[in-house]
């Protein structure tokens, strides 16, 4: 029996002595589930002032064979959507037709990444992301259903952590169309699993699960649910374990279906487990390692969401561009008025950047299914979902009353039934799904601080002996004596820039310069705030936004170069692409300036006191 797991983590480096019991439990649980591998990706380097652009340039190229496989599947998927899917009817009725689910199952859409030997299509992460882009451009409900099934439902954790026996038993069922779900959230548990009430108690060769899960996507249609439950043991009262639970097992009850502003056909519900007997062989990844399974699964699963957002964003650009070209006001198309032109340009540049980022992070996974993409995937989710919301909101503004009007109403009076109203409702959840933007910023900040915690956390940890802290201080002084001066020396992007079109090299050098500035700023804030930095969440969020902007900007430059090199563009097409990418660079510069200005303003301290007045 073979199982694939990640190495155990050492004790937390963070001083918890001044935290409440609840804060301490939550932090220690989160720290215990962290991936302890040293994060050496591009994103981590940008935060630490040591960006290695050779990890990005030349931009990873999808092989001809892999692209052909993806093209063939996408053509079949589009055909099924054209013939059997009516996204507006799905939204109107709140149901996905059974015939459509059957056609998707025949197509293999429920097993896109499941290996061939287990009945799936065995396609790459890149092709899976391309599929998510197509689904996101057409129907948010279908994108959510297939993503929840494959990205966070049973297939992904089984592929990463399952035993050979578990894979042989369950993956073929998932590939054939048996829908799966993931159950973590509870009424009082969102991003704080230390408060989890669902509990699993050992009894012979089984565990008995009792509890209730909220907002379990796909639960109404699922045959399999990956359930997170506490399995407290001596010394680990908050240990969690991931179980494969079959909905046919006695004691599993769908209490009710949840309904939402958007994604009205989401099969999301409250699931109750009452004395559900689950064999120990259904544990994924080992007892007590459930949160690690969940977080690792989400690292890869998060890529699907910005991919779907990218498809929707590109659809919005298409809708807005066509409308701006034909809608005439004050004697000319509205797209020629500066106010609308500005929106169109931002939408086009940001959607191209989203596509670049998704392709890069997907390629990282394809290079190694256990690749450490936690930072890159989190940035993709954060940045992609927030830009998607801005893009669909601007599309609504450009379309005006026709954007606010439903597609059914537009069709009834003879106009093109552009589904902007539906897309806006469906898009809003993306900054909340799979880690809200606020939680993503804290997650990314924790990972960005890791190199510094390795160097200097022991110095300020009041729980350690003075002698150990003194030794740590000397070691940190030696480390920073070399590192800190280097952050004031800007040698540019190095040889990696040689892979870029000459018109783009200055931008890559600017990113290198900004990376050093970010690293210095982060270090200064650590020194100035000390352990209290953990409470300056708005400040940390701004630092994260700066790093995210640099990462996306880098991906955009490299992706543009790949387009110029591989797509055989003519000179006019190259110039248009360069103009868009240079414009995106200037957008990034503007956003960076605004983030630094907000940090200097210090409004976060004032806002905290005002909010405390309200709460008190």
C-alpha positions in Angstrom: 0.0 0.0 0.0 1.5 3.3 -1.1 0.5 6.7 0.3 2.0 10.1 -0.7 2.4 12.6 2.1 4.3 15.8 2.9 6.9 16.0 5.6 5.9 16.9 9.2 6.4 20.4 10.3 8.5 21.7 13.2 7.0 23.7 16.0 5.8 27.2 15.2 8.4 29.9 15.1 5.9 32.5 16.2 5.7 33.7 19.9 2.3 32.7 21.1 2.8 33.6 24.8 0.7 36.8 24.7 -2.2 35.3 22.7 -5.5 34.1 24.0 -6.1 30.4 24.1 -8.3 30.6 21.0 -5.7 32.6 19.0 -2.9 30.3 20.1 -4.9 27.2 19.1 -5.8 28.6 15.7 -2.2 29.7 15.0 -0.6 26.5 16.1 -3.0 24.5 14.0 -2.4 26.6 10.9 1.4 26.4 11.5 1.3 22.7 11.9 -0.4 22.3 8.5 2.1 24.5 6.6 4.2 23.1 4.0 7.7 23.1 5.5 9.5 23.0 2.2 11.6 26.1 1.5 9.6 28.2 -0.9 12.1 29.0 -3.7 9.6 30.1 -6.4 9.6 33.4 -8.2 6.9 34.9 -6.0 8.9 34.2 -2.8 12.0 35.7 -4.4 10.2 38.9 -5.3 9.2 39.5 -1.6 12.7 38.8 -0.4 14.5 40.9 -2.9 16.0 37.9 -4.7 13.8 37.5 -7.7 15.1 34.7 -10.0 13.6 35.5 -13.4 15.2 32.4 -14.9 12.3 30.5 -13.3 10.0 32.5 -15.7 12.0 33.1 -18.8 11.8 31.7 -21.3 8.1 31.3 -20.5 7.2 27.6 -20.1 5.8 26.3 -23.4 3.0 23.8 -23.7 4.2 20.9 -25.9 2.5 20.4 -29.3 1.2 17.0 -28.2 -0.3 18.4 -25.0 -1.8 21.3 -26.8 -3.4 19.0 -29.4 -4.9 16.9 -26.6 -6.3 20.0 -25.0 -7.6 21.4 -28.3 -9.4 18.2 -29.0 -11.1 18.1 -25.6 -12.0 21.8 -25.7 -13.7 21.3 -29.1 -15.8 18.4 -27.8 -16.6 20.4 -24.6 -17.7 23.4 -26.6 -19.9 21.2 -28.8 -21.6 19.8 -25.7 -22.1 23.3 -24.3 -23.5 24.6 -27.6 -25.9 21.7 -28.0 -27.0 21.0 -24.4 -26.3 24.0 -22.2 -28.5 27.1 -21.8 -26.7 29.1 -19.1 -29.6 31.5 -18.7 -32.1 28.7 -18.3 -29.8 27.0 -15.8 -29.7 30.3 -13.9 -33.4 30.9 -14.2 -34.4 27.4 -13.1 -31.7 26.8 -10.6 -31.0 23.4 -12.0 -28.4 21.8 -14.4 -30.4 19.4 -16.7 -29.7 15.7 -16.2 -29.0 15.3 -19.9 -26.3 17.9 -19.8 -24.7 16.1 -16.8 -24.8 12.8 -18.7 -23.2 14.4 -21.8 -20.5 15.9 -19.7 -19.8 12.5 -18.1 -19.6 10.8 -21.5 -17.1 13.5 -22.5 -14.9 12.8 -19.5 -15.4 16.3 -18.1 -15.6 14.8 -14.5 -12.2 13.2 -14.9 -10.1 15.7 -16.8 -6.9 15.3 -14.7 -7.7 11.8 -13.4 -5.0 9.4 -14.8 -5.9 7.2 -17.8 -5.3 4.1 -15.7 -8.1 5.1 -13.4 -10.6 5.9 -16.2 -9.9 9.6 -16.6 -8.6 11.7 -19.5 -5.2 12.3 -17.9 -4.9 15.8 -19.2 -2.5 18.4 -17.9 -3.1 21.2 -15.4 -2.7 23.6 -18.3 -5.5 21.9 -20.3 -7.6 21.7 -17.2 -7.2 25.5 -16.7 -8.0 26.1 -20.4 -11.2 24.1 -19.8 -12.0 26.3 -16.8 -11.5 29.4 -18.9 -14.1 28.1 -21.4 -16.6 27.1 -18.7 -16.1 30.5 -16.9 -16.8 32.3 -20.2 -20.0 30.4 -20.7 -21.6 29.4 -17.4 -20.5 30.0 -13.8 -22.7 27.3 -12.5 -21.0 24.6 -14.6 -17.5 26.0 -13.8 -18.3 25.8 -10.1 -19.8 22.3 -10.3 -16.9 20.8 -12.2 -14.3 22.7 -10.2 -15.7 21.7 -6.8 -15.8 18.1 -8.0 -12.3 17.9 -9.3 -10.2 20.7 -7.7 -11.3 20.3 -4.0 -13.6 17.3 -4.2 -12.4 13.7 -4.0 -10.1 13.5 -7.2 -7.4 16.0 -6.2 -6.8 14.9 -2.6 -6.8 11.3 -3.8 -4.3 12.0 -6.6 -2.0 13.8 -4.1 -2.4 11.7 -1.0 -4.5 8.6 -1.7 -3.3 5.1 -1.3 -3.1 2.8 -4.4 -6.2 1.0 -3.1 -8.2 4.3 -2.6 -7.3 5.5 -6.0 -8.3 2.2 -7.7 -11.6 2.2 -5.8 -12.8 5.8 -6.1 -11.1 7.6 -9.0 -12.9 5.5 -11.7 -16.2 6.4 -10.1 -15.3 10.1 -10.1 -14.1 9.9 -13.7 -17.4 8.3 -14.9 -19.4 11.2 -13.5 -20.1 10.3 -9.8 -20.0 13.8 -8.3 -17.9 14.5 -5.3 -17.8 17.3 -2.7 -15.6 18.8 0.0 -16.9 19.5 3.6 -14.9 21.8 5.8 -16.9 24.9 6.7 -19.3 24.9 9.7 -21.7 27.6 11.0 -19.0 29.0 13.3 -16.0 27.8 11.4 -14.8 29.6 8.2 -11.0 30.1 8.2 -10.5 29.0 11.8 -10.6 25.2 11.8 -9.5 25.1 15.5 -13.2 25.8 16.2 -14.4 22.8 14.3 -17.2 20.9 16.0 -17.5 17.9 13.7 -15.7 15.0 15.5 -14.7 11.5 14.5 -14.2 9.0 17.3 -12.4 5.7 16.8 -14.3 2.5 17.4 -12.6 -0.8 16.4 -11.6 -0.6 12.7 -13.9 2.4 12.1 -14.5 6.0 13.0 -17.9 7.4 14.1 -18.5 10.8 12.7 -20.9 13.3 14.2 -21.4 17.0 13.2 -22.8 19.3 10.6 -21.2 21.1 7.6 -22.4 24.3 6.0 -22.1 25.4 2.4 -20.9 22.1 1.0 -20.9 22.6 -2.7 -22.1 19.7 -4.8 -23.5 17.9 -1.7 -27.0 17.6 -3.2 -25.6 15.6 -6.1 -22.6 14.0 -4.5 -21.9 10.3 -4.1 -18.6 11.0 -2.3 -17.7 13.8 0.2 -14.3 14.5 1.6 -15.1 15.3 5.2 -12.8 17.2 7.6 -13.4 16.1 11.2 -11.5 16.6 14.5 -9.8 13.4 15.8 -8.5 14.6 19.1 -5.7 12.7 20.7 -3.4 13.3 23.7 -1.4 16.4 23.1 -3.3 17.2 19.9 -6.9 18.2 20.8 -7.4 20.0 17.5 -6.0 17.3 15.2 -8.1 16.9 12.1 -8.4 14.0 9.7 -9.8 13.8 6.1 -12.3 11.0 5.5 -13.9 9.8 2.3 -17.6 9.5 3.2 -20.1 8.0 0.8 -23.5 9.7 1.0 -25.2 6.3 0.9 -23.8 5.6 4.3 -26.4 5.5 7.1 -26.5 8.7 9.1 -25.6 11.1 6.2 -28.4 13.6 5.7 -28.8 16.7 3.4 -30.6 19.0 5.8 -31.4 21.8 3.2 -30.2 23.4 0.0 -28.6 26.8 0.3 -29.6 29.5 -2.2 -27.4 32.5 -3.3 -27.4 35.8 -5.1 -25.5 34.2 -8.0 -24.7 30.7 -9.1 -28.3 29.9 -8.6 -27.8 26.3 -9.8 -25.1 25.6 -7.2 -25.9 22.3 -5.5 -24.8 23.6 -2.2 -26.3 22.5 1.1 -26.1 21.8 4.8 -24.9 18.2 5.5 -25.4 16.4 8.8 -23.5 13.4 10.0 -25.1 11.4 12.8 -23.2 8.4 14.0 -21.8 7.8 10.5 -19.5 4.7 10.6 -16.5 5.2 8.3 -13.8 2.6 8.0 -10.2 3.7 8.8 -9.2 2.7 5.3 -11.2 5.8 4.1 -8.7 8.2 5.8 -6.8 10.3 3.2 -3.2 11.1 4.0 -3.1 9.7 7.5 -4.8 10.3 10.8 -4.3 13.8 12.1 -3.1 15.2 8.8 -6.4 16.4 7.5 -5.7 20.2 7.5 -2.5 19.5 5.6 -4.4 17.5 3.0 -7.0 20.3 2.7 -4.5 23.2 2.4 -2.3 21.3 -0.1 -5.4 20.4 -2.1 -6.5 24.0 -2.1 -3.0 25.2 -3.3 -3.6 23.5 -6.6 -7.4 23.8 -6.6 -7.2 27.6 -6.3 -5.7 27.8 -9.8 -9.1 26.8 -11.3 -10.8 29.8 -9.9 -8.7 32.5 -11.5 -8.8 30.4 -14.7 -12.6 30.6 -14.7 -12.3 34.3 -13.9 -10.0 34.8 -16.9 -12.6 33.2 -19.2 -15.3 35.4 -17.8 -13.1 38.5 -18.1 -12.2 37.9 -21.7 -15.9 37.4 -22.4 -16.6 40.8 -20.8 -13.9 42.4 -22.9 -15.5 41.0 -26.0 -19.0 42.2 -25.0 -17.8 45.6 -24.0 -15.7 46.1 -27.1 -18.5 45.2 -29.5 -20.9 47.4 -27.7 -18.5 50.3 -27.5 -17.9 50.1 -31.3 -21.6 50.1 -32.3 -23.3 52.3 -29.6 -23.2 55.9 -30.9 -23.6 58.8 -28.6 -22.8 62.5 -29.3 -21.9 61.7 -32.9 -19.4 58.9 -32.4 -19.1 55.3 -30.9 -18.9 55.5 -27.1 -15.6 53.6 -27.3 -14.0 56.7 -28.8 -15.0 58.7 -25.7 -12.0 58.8 -23.3 -14.0 57.7 -20.2 -15.1 54.5 -21.9 -11.8 54.0 -23.7 -10.0 54.1 -20.4 -12.2 51.3 -19.0 -11.7 49.2 -22.2 -7.9 49.5 -22.1 -7.7 48.5 -18.4 -10.0 45.5 -19.0 -8.0 44.3 -21.9 -4.6 44.7 -20.2 -5.8 43.1 -16.9 -7.5 40.2 -18.6 -4.3 39.5 -20.6 -2.3 39.6 -17.3 -4.8 37.2 -15.7 -4.3 34.8 -18.6 -0.5 35.0 -18.4 -0.6 34.3 -14.6 -2.9 31.3 -15.0 -0.8 29.7 -17.7 2.4 30.2 -15.7 1.1 28.7 -12.5 -0.5 25.8 -14.4 2.8 25.1 -16.1 4.5 24.9 -12.7 2.1 22.2 -11.7 2.6 20.3 -15.0 6.4 20.3 -14.4 5.8 18.6 -11.0 2.5 17.6 -9.5 4.0 18.1 -6.1 5.4 21.5 -7.0 5.3 24.1 -4.3 2.9 26.6 -5.8 1.3 27.9 -2.6 2.4 31.5 -3.1 1.8 31.6 -6.8 -1.6 30.0 -6.6 -2.7 32.2 -3.8 -1.6 35.3 -5.7 -3.4 34.1 -8.8 -6.6 33.6 -6.8 -6.4 36.9 -5.0 -5.3 39.1 -7.9 -7.4 37.3 -10.5 -10.7 37.3 -8.6 -10.3 41.0 -7.7 -9.5 42.1 -11.2 -12.4 39.9 -12.6 -14.8 41.7 -10.3 -13.6 45.1 -11.5 -13.8 44.0 -15.1 -17.4 42.7 -14.9 -18.4 45.8 -12.9 -16.9 48.0 -15.7 -18.7 45.9 -18.3 -22.0 46.6 -16.4 -21.1 50.4 -16.5 -20.3 50.4 -20.2 -23.5 48.5 -21.1 -25.5 50.8 -18.8 -29.2 49.9 -18.5 -28.7 47.0 -20.9 -26.1 45.6 -18.5 -28.5 45.8 -15.6 -31.3 44.2 -17.6 -31.5 40.4 -17.6 -30.7 38.4 -20.8 -34.2 37.1 -20.9 -35.7 40.6 -20.9 -33.3 41.7 -23.6 -34.2 38.7 -25.7 -37.9 39.3 -25.2 -37.7 42.8 -26.7 -35.4 41.8 -29.6 -31.9 42.8 -28.4 -28.8 40.7 -28.1 -29.2 38.8 -24.8 -25.8 39.6 -23.4 -25.7 38.0 -19.9 -23.9 40.8 -18.0 -26.4 40.9 -15.2 -26.0 37.1 -14.6 -22.2 37.3 -14.9 -22.0 40.1 -12.3 -24.1 38.1 -9.8 -22.1 34.9 -10.5 -18.7 36.7 -10.3 -19.2 38.3 -6.9 -18.5 35.1 -4.9 -15.0 34.7 -6.4 -13.4 37.0 -3.9 -14.9 34.8 -1.1 -14.7 31.3 -2.5 -11.7 29.1 -1.5 -10.2 31.7 0.8 -11.5 35.3 0.9 -9.3 38.1 -0.3 -8.6 39.1 3.4 -7.6 35.5 4.3 -5.5 35.2 1.1 -3.6 38.4 2.0 -2.8 37.0 5.5 -1.8 33.6 4.0 0.5 35.3 1.5 2.0 37.6 4.2 2.8 34.6 6.4 4.6 32.9 3.5 6.4 36.1 2.5 7.7 36.5 6.1 9.0 33.0 6.4 12.6 33.8 5.4 12.7 36.5 8.0 11.2 34.2 10.6 13.9 31.6 9.9 16.5 34.3 10.5 15.2 36.3 13.4 12.1 34.8 15.0 14.0 33.4 17.9 15.4 36.8 18.8 12.0 38.2 19.8 10.4 35.0 21.1 9.9 35.7 24.8 9.3 32.1 25.6 12.9 31.1 24.8 15.9 31.3 27.2 17.9 34.5 27.0 21.0 32.5 25.9 19.3 31.1 22.9 17.9 34.5 22.0 21.4 36.0 22.2 22.8 33.3 19.9 19.9 33.9 17.5 20.6 37.6 17.6 24.2 37.1 16.6 23.2 34.8 13.8 20.6 37.2 12.5 23.1 40.1 12.6 25.5 38.1 10.4 22.7 37.2 7.9 21.3 40.7 7.6 24.8 42.3 7.4 25.0 40.8 4.0 21.4 40.7 2.9 20.3 44.3 3.8 23.0 46.2 1.9 22.3 44.1 -1.1 18.8 45.4 -1.2 20.1 48.9 -2.0 22.1 47.6 -5.0 20.1 47.3 -8.2 21.8 45.2 -10.8 18.7 44.8 -12.9 17.1 41.6 -14.1 20.3 40.0 -15.3 20.7 37.6 -18.1 17.0 36.6 -18.0 16.1 39.9 -19.6 17.9 38.8 -22.7 15.0 36.5 -23.5 12.7 39.5 -23.7 11.8 41.8 -26.6 14.0 44.9 -26.3 10.9 47.0 -25.7 10.0 45.0 -22.6 13.4 44.8 -20.9 13.2 48.1 -19.0 10.0 46.8 -17.4 11.7 43.7 -16.1 14.5 45.8 -14.7 11.9 48.0 -13.0 10.4 44.9 -11.4 13.8 43.9 -10.1 14.2 47.4 -8.6 10.7 47.3 -7.1 11.4 43.9 -5.6 14.4 45.3 -3.7 12.2 48.2 -2.5 9.5 45.8 -1.3 12.1 43.7 0.5 13.5 46.7 2.3 10.1 48.0 3.2 9.0 44.7 4.6 12.1 44.5 6.7 11.7 48.1 8.0 8.1 47.3 9.0 9.3 44.2 10.8 11.9 46.1 12.8 9.5 49.0 13.5 6.5 47.0 14.5 8.1 43.9 16.0 5.7 41.1 16.9 2.8 43.6 16.6 3.2 43.5 12.8 0.9 40.4 13.0 -1.9 42.8 14.0 -1.3 45.4 11.3 -3.4 43.4 8.8 -4.1 46.3 6.5 -0.4 47.2 6.3 0.4 43.5 5.6 -2.3 43.5 2.9 -0.7 46.5 1.1 2.7 44.7 1.2 1.1 41.6 -0.3 -0.6 43.7 -3.0 2.8 45.1 -4.0 4.3 41.7 -4.2 1.3 40.3 -6.1 1.5 43.2 -8.6 5.2 42.5 -9.3 4.5 38.8 -9.8 1.7 39.4 -12.2 3.7 42.0 -14.1 6.5 39.6 -14.5 4.2 36.9 -15.8 2.7 39.3 -18.3 6.1 40.3 -19.8 7.1 36.7 -20.2 3.8 35.6 -21.6 3.9 38.5 -24.1 7.3 37.4 -25.3 6.0 33.9 -25.8 3.2 35.2 -28.0 5.7 37.2 -30.0 8.1 34.3 -30.4 5.7 31.4 -30.9 2.6 32.9 -32.6 4.4 34.2 -35.7 2.7 37.7 -35.3 3.2 40.2 -38.0 4.8 43.6 -37.2 1.4 45.4 -36.7 0.2 42.6 -34.3 3.5 42.8 -32.4 3.2 46.5 -32.0 -0.4 46.2 -30.7 0.7 43.6 -28.2 3.6 45.6 -27.0 1.4 48.7 -26.6 -1.0 46.7 -24.4 1.8 45.2 -22.3 3.6 48.5 -21.8 0.3 50.0 -20.8 -0.1 47.3 -18.2 3.3 48.1 -16.9 2.3 51.7 -16.4 -0.9 50.5 -14.7 1.2 48.4 -12.4 3.5 51.4 -11.6 0.4 53.5 -10.8 -1.0 50.8 -8.5 2.4 50.4 -6.7 2.6 54.1 -6.1 -0.9 54.1 -4.6 -0.1 51.1 -2.3 3.0 52.8 -1.0 1.1 56.1 -0.5 -1.6 54.2 1.5 1.1 52.7 3.7 2.6 56.2 4.4 -0.9 57.5 5.2 -1.3 55.2 8.2 -5.0 55.3 8.0 -5.2 51.7 9.1 -4.6 52.7 12.7 -7.4 55.3 12.6 -9.8 52.9 10.9 -9.2 50.3 13.6 -10.2 52.8 16.4 -13.3 54.0 14.5 -14.4 50.4 14.0 -13.8 49.6 17.7 -16.1 52.6 18.5 -18.8 51.0 16.4 -18.4 47.5 17.8 -18.1 48.7 21.5 
